[in-house]
Amino acid sequence: MRIAYISTCQPRECGLATFNENLMHAVDQHIPFSEHGSFVVALNDSDDKHQYAYGDNVKFVISQERLADYQSAAAFINSNGVDMCCIQHEFGIYGGRSGVYLLGLTRLLKVPYTIIFHTVLAQPDPIQLSILKRLADRAAAVVVMTKKAVQLLRSVYDITSNKIKAIPHGVPDFNKLDTAAVKENLGLPPGKILLTFGLLGPSKGLETAIRSLPAICAKHPDVQYVILGKTHPGILRNFGEDYRTSLMQLAKKLGVQDHLIFISEFVHERKLHSYLSACDIYITPYPNEAQITSGTLSYAVGAGAAVVSTPYWHATELLRDNRGKLFGFNNDQHLSSIVNELLGNPSELRSLKRNAYRYGLSLRWPKIGKQYAQLFKAHIKTEEKPSLPEQALMQVTSSLSRTLTWKAFEV
């Protein structure tokens, strides 16, 4: 079986790129390899095809806002012996309003595709609604990661149940690490560590966590809150580091600046595992419920962290059965109360970590990859696919000269 994955791709610093890389490796453990192997069609966020130093598995690059690239990518996939196309979907990584250019690619595909929706909006605008419905209608299968997402696809987007498959967000094969040794290796101070990681932006609710620190530090003066992650590229491009600066100013105003550690780094999985092992409590303070999938939350549970979170959609599912604690949106007093209670009750803290780790075993990538492999096998076409040498393929795709029009992308 040969699979073409359409996604952002490492070394681009993007959670979707990490997800796709893990998915590829996990699926490869469960399907027979084709002679030429699966490959990636990568999304760049500029017109520079050499923007990122991709590995050999990237065979085609789409510049996000270049319409012709989507048509050329479809021709490349159609002509290269592909059995299944797997598309990672977020509205923001594809060109045109709400990523409408992707429709031009899917309309031209002659092979079945599975689309993975990482975001499902409960109140989409008409364009978003139409795009997602059309992508789903043409797909062989639609994958989401939570029961809530399945419900929304049915009720809001009117997608038939037999096309939808719920597969949880995968996590690496985390081993248990020695907390004290990890803290020392990371250069973290002694004492209690609270942690949040991910790309920074106003939608993360970090202000609530910082506002909770005075009450937490009053009872546990050795607490340090580590915010790990770079500023989101879109935020950085438009506003620089204004958001991070505002968080620092808030901490200073509250008198807790010495209890706040910023680490502006996009860490890869091994180092992330170390930080999750070093923390006493992991906090996800999203300010509203409309977070259908959180890779950071999945990683925290998979690593066996004690998670305290707001009750956004993914968290309410993943943290049930005492796998974590929930606090109210934008409610710093509720958060500080829960954190203080847990830090003062080591047995409860250990229980949360134990429950999370046990459940996280079911989320390991080898198990998740098997579910995807079975899904792909169920939907591939049985007829032979033409396969051209890569040089010939490049000649084919480079010769595409028909001007694309808006009609190709009507929604």
N, C-alpha and C positions, 0 to 999 in steps of 0.2 A: 504494500500500500504506500502510495506517495501522497503526502499532505502538503498543501501550500498554506502557510500561516500568514495572515495579514494583520500587522500589529506594529506598534512602536517596538524598538529593539535595542538591547544593550549595545554599546555603552551609553545610550541616551538614558539619562537619570529620570526614570519614570516607573511607577509601580506596575503599569500595564506591561512594560517591557520585561520586567522581572517575572511577572505572572506567565507571560507567553513562553519565556525561556524555560521555566520550570515545567510548564505543560508539555512542551515539545519533548523534553528528556523523559518525562513520565510516560507519555504515550508510546514513545519508542521502545519502552520495556515490554510492551504488550502487543505490538503488531509486527508482522514480518517486514523487514526492510526491502524497499525496492532497490534496484541496482544503483540508482542515482541519489536516493535518499530524499527526505522531506526538506523543505526550504522555507525561507521567510521573504515576504514582500514587506519591506520596512517603510514606515511613515516618517518623513523628515518634516520639521516645522519651519523650514526655509527652502529657498530655491536651490541651495547648494547641495548637490548630490553627494559631495564628499564631506558633508557637515560632521558625520560621525565615522569613526574607524571601525566599520562593521567586520564581523568574522565572515568566513567563507560560506556560511549557511544563508547569508543574505544574497539573493540572486536578482533582486529588482528593488529599486527605490522609488517611492512616490513622493514628490514634493507636495505638501498638503494642499496648497492653493493652486496647483497647476492642473487644470481640467484634463488635458490630454494624457497625463500620466495614468489616470484611472482607466482609460480605454486601453492604453498600452499594457498596463498590468494585467487586465483581463485577457488580452491576446497572449501574453506570455504564459499565463496559467493554463489557458485552453490548449496551448500547443506543446505543453511540456509533460505529458503523461501523468497528470495529476488525477488522483482518485477522489479526493475530498479537499475542499477549501475550508479553513477554520478562520473566522473573522472575529477579532477582539473589537468590541464596540464601546466607545465613549463618544458623546457628541462632539467634544472639543478636539479630537485628533484628526478629523477628516475635514476637507475643505468645503467652502460654501456655507450658507446659513444653516446652522445646526448639523453640519456634516452632510449636506444633501449630495455632495459629489460622489459619495460612496454608492448611491443608487445607480449611477452610470456604470460602475464596475460590476455590480451584482447583476444588472440587467443583461450584460454581455457574457457572463459566465456560462460555459457549456458543461460545467461539472457541478455536482451538488455542493452546497455549502452549509456549514453549521455556524450560527452566529451566537456569540456569547455577549449578552447585555450586562455590562458592569454597572450601568445606571438605568433604573426604570423610574420615571417620574410619575407621581400620582396626579399631577395637574400639568400635563404638557401643553404647550401652545399648539395651535393647529398644524404648524409646520413640523414640529417634533413628533406629534401624534401620527401624522401621515408618513413621515420617514420611517419611524419604527415599525408601523404596520406593514409597509411595503417590504421592508427588509425581512420581516418575519414571514410574510406571505410567500415570498420566493424561496425561503430557506427550507432545507431538508429537515432541520431541527433547530430549536431555539433553546439555549441554555441560560439559566439564571442560578443564583446561589442561595436564595432564601425562599421560604414559603410565602412570605409577603410579596416578593417579586412575582411569583407564580400567580398569586391572587390579582395583582395589578394588571398583569398581561391579559388575564381573562376578563376582568371587569372593566378596565379602562380602554384597553386596546383591542378587545374582542378577538383574541387569538385563541384558536382551538386548543383544548387541553392535550390532545394526543400529539401535538407538535412540541410541547414544552417539556423540558427535562430540568429538574432541580439537581444540581451537583454542587456541593459545598466548595468554598474557596480552599485550595490546597495549601499545605504548609510543609516545610522541609522536615527531614528526619532529625529532629532536635534530640540531642543527648542531654542528660542532666549534668550540670557543671557545678563545681564548688564555688559558692557565692563569694566567700572571702577572697579566694585566689583571683576570681574574675574581677572583682572590684579593684584589687591591687594592680592587676595587669592593665586595666583601663585608666588607671590614674584617678579613680573616683575617691572622694574623701570618705573616711569612716562615718558610720552612722546610718540612718535610714534614708533610702533612696526612693523617691517617687519619679516616675518616668512617663513621658509622652514622646512618641516619635512619629515622623512623617513630614511631608512637605508643608511648610508653614503658610498660613493664610487666614484671613478673618473668619472663614467658615469653620474653623476648628474649635472655637470656643475656649481658647487658652486663657482668656481674661478671667473666666470663672475659676479655673484652677489656681491662678495666681492670687485672686481675691480670697481664696480659701486658706492661703498659707499663714496669715497672722494667727488664726485660731489654731491651726495645726502646730505651728512652731512654738506657741505658748505652752503646749503640753509636751511637745517633743522637739526640744531646741536643737537636736542634732539632725533634723530633717533637711535634705537637699532635694529640690525639684529640678530634674534634668529634662530640658526640652531639646530633643535630638532631631536635627533635620535642617536642610536648606530651605530657604524661602521658595515657594512655588515659582517656577520660571515665568509664568504669566504675570504674577504679582510683581516679581522682581523687575521684569521688563517695563512695566507701566508705572510702578510706584517705588522702585528701589527697595531699600530695607526699612521703609517707614513703619511697616507693621511690627517688625521685630523691635524697632526702637520704641514704639508705643508700649510694648509689653515691658521693656526695661524701665521705662518711665513710670509705669503703673507699679511695678515692684518697688521702685525707689520711693514712690509716694506712700506706699503701704509699709515701708520700713523693712521689707523682706528681700532686698536686693542681694544680700549675702547668702540667701538660701536658694537662689535661682542660678542655674548653670545652663547656658546656651552652648550647644555644640553644633555648629553650622557645617554639617557633613552629611552626604548621602551615603549611608553605610550599606554594605552588602551583607548577605545573610549570615555569614559566620560571625561577623562583628556584631550584627544586630542581635544574634542569639546571646552573645556575651552580655550585652546591655540588658536584655530581658532577664537573664539569669541573675544579674547583679541587683536588679530593682526589687524592692520590697512590695511596692504596689504600682501597677500600671494604670494610668488614667486616660480615658477617652471622653473629653467634655464637649462633644458636638452640641451646638445650641438648639437643634431641632430634630424631629424624628425622621426627616427625609434623607436618611443615609441607608440605602438599600444593601450596600456591600462595603465592608471595611476590611481591606487586606491587613492593615495594622492590627486590628482587633483579632483576626484569625491567627496571625503570627503570635500574638501575646498568649492566646489560649493554647496554641500548639506548643509553645515553650513552657507551659505550666506556670504562667504568671498569675498573681492575684489581681484581678481586674476590677476597677471601679469605673462605672460608665454612666452616661446619661442613657435614657431608654429609647434610643433611636432604633429603627426597625431591625437592623442586623443584631444589635446588642440584645434586644429582648428575646431573640431566638437563641443566640449562641450562649448567653449567660444564664439561661434557666437551669433549674435543678442544682442550685447552689454552686454554679461554676463562676460566679462573680456577683458583684453588688451594683445596684442601680441607684442613681440620685437624680433629682429633678433638674430639668433644663434650666441653665443659668442660675442655679441655686447653690451658691458657694457655701452657705451655712450647712446645707444638707451634705455636701461633699466633705466638708471639714469634720462633721460629726461622724460620718462613716469611716473616714481615714483614721481619725483618733481612736475610734472603737477597735478597728482592726490592728493598729499598731500597739494597742494596749492588750490585745488578746492573741498571742502568738499561735495558740492552738487553732483558732478560727482562721487565721491567715494561712496556716499550713493546710487546713482542710480545703480552702478555696483553691490553693495551688495544686493540691492532689487531684481534686475533681476536674480542674481544667486540663491538667496533663493527661489524665485518663481519657477524657473525651477527645483531646487533641490527637490521640493515636489514630482515630478514625479519619482524621483529616490529612494524614501524611500523603505526600504526592504519589507514591507508588499505588496507593489505593484509589486516589482520585483519578490518576492517569488511566487505570484499568476501566473506570466508568466511561471516560471519554473514548477510549479505544473501542469499547463495545458499541458505543453510540455511533462512531464513525463507520465501523464495519457494517452496522445495520442499514446504513444509508448510502453506501457506495454503489455505483453502477457496475454491472458485471461485464460490460463490453470492453474490448481492448481500447486503450488510449493511444493516440499517436505520440511518438516521442521524437523530438528533433534534437540534434546537437545544440549546445548552448550558443555557439557562434551563429548558427542558422536562426535560432530564436531571436537573437539580438537584431539580425537583419530584418526579420519579420516585423518586430515591434518598432524598430526605428523607421520602417517604411510607412508606418501608419500616418497618413497626412490629412485625413478627413477632418475638417474643423468641427469641433464639438459645438453643439448649440444647447441653449437652455432646455429645448424640448426633450433632450436625452435625460434630463434630470427633473422632469415635471413631477410634482407631488400632489 
